[in-house]
Amino acid sequence: MSLLQEHLPKDRDPNSEQEWGFTIWEFIIGNWLYLLGILLILAVFFYARYNWRKRQQKKRMN
């Protein structure tokens, strides 16, 4: 008894939509509020870090 089936079609590689189940634009549109929140948190973090460095340099000058 042979388990090999010779006449089956070969599998093709999936495209990005088949592989992930969504496109990048669908992800952005569906999660825009969360992405905006992450950007806001990053902006506050980098602004605070910039101000902290500026204050540290000012302390060293005095």
Helices and strands as residue ranges (DSSP letters): H 16-20, H 24-30, H 32-61
